[in-house]
Amino acid sequence: MSVRTGAGVRSLARIVARDDGRGGTSLPVLESDGPLALRRTRATGSEARVMLVGAMSGPLGGDHFTVEGRVEEGARLSVGSAAATIALPGQTKGEARYDVRLEVAGHGELHWLPEQLISAQGSDLYVTTRVELAPTARLVLREEQVLGRVGEEPGRLTSRLTVRIAGQAVLDQELTCGPGAPGGWDGPAVLAGHRAVGQLVVVRPEFAAEPVAATLLGEGASVVPLAGPAALVTAVAPDALRLRRLLDEALASLPRE
């Protein structure tokens, strides 16, 4: 449900994926309006697919968008987006927020693969992504941020990602870039002058017995095991195209069941 107030737009989108008992996945809940529009697309095998479509510009200053997704036991869901999300300055001063809340039950599988988030000059956006997984759940989650459109400086962007498996945190990290960010964000220890940064979290139960080895994946990317059946790929690149290529190559390099 979307509500416009003097402080900006409030919008909520909800997805529930459920095993339909016939070898597929149903979507008993697919609710959205305003800036966030959810569209069911053609399923592949037992996997349901949903596309997140930006129906309005934003998030703008003062807006608060929330997306909630739940994959029930044995269901499989893939969520993408139709285009990049662009954080823009708005008439209302103040920070915009974009919250993503995801849950995956036992033997469920979620692929969360949105397009890039672009931080336009003058914007101020705080993004949080929280994922709760059962011990036998599977996850592929991709985040990509691009600092500024072509030829412009970035806005301020803070992104926090938390992943918990069986109630235990395996990843909790935050990165702030742009004007007003803590010193060093563009230095050699963080972005090293690159304009695009991304990460890929992969959770597979078999990683518990055979953890992924820490590896450098060419220039600008690495993979590290997490404290659980999970691995984290981190990459920096000069642009969104190169970043996507690095993350795709990293995903393809991880061992499969």
C-alpha positions, 0 to 999 in steps of 0.5 A: 500500500502506498501513502503520500505524506508531507514527509514523502511517499510510504510504499509497501510491497509483499510477496509470499511463495508457497509449494503448490503440491504439484511440483510448482510454486504458487504466489498466494500473496503478491501485493503492491501499488504506488512506486512499487509494482510486482508482476508475475512472469513466466515460471521456470520448472518449479520456480515462480518468478516475479519482476519488481517494476518501478511505477514512479520515480524514486526513492526521493528524499523523504520516501520510505519504500519496503519490500517483504518476501517470504518463501515457505517450505519447499517453494522456489522463487526468483525476483528481479527488477525491470530496470535500475533503481535511481535514488534522486533528491526530492522537494522534501529534505531528508533521507530516503529509506528502502528496506528489504525483508526476506525469509526463506523456510526449510528446503525453500530457495530464493534468488534475489537479483534486482538491477543496480541501485544508482545514487544520483547527485544530491540524493540521500538514501539508506538501504537495509536488507535483512534475510532470515534463513532456515538451516536447509534454505538456499539463497542467491542474493545480489546487490549492486550500487553505482555511484552517480550517473555518467558525468556526475558526482554521487549522492550519499548512499548507506547500505546495510546487509544482514543475513541470519541462518537458524537465528545466527548472524553470518553477515552484518555489514554496512557501507556508506559512500558519497558526501558526508560519508566517513573518510576513506570510503573512496580510498584503496581499502574500500572502493579505490576510486571505482564507481561501482560496488557489489556483493553476492551472498550464496547460501547452500546447505552443502557448504557446511560440509565443504566450505568455499575457499577464500579466493581472489577472482581476478582484479577487483573481486574476491570470495570468502566463506562465511560462518555458516553454509554461505559464501560472500563475493565482493567486487568493485569495478569502474562501471555497472557492466564490468561489475555485473560481469565480475559477479556473474563469473563469481557465481558460476565459479562456486561449486554446485550440488 
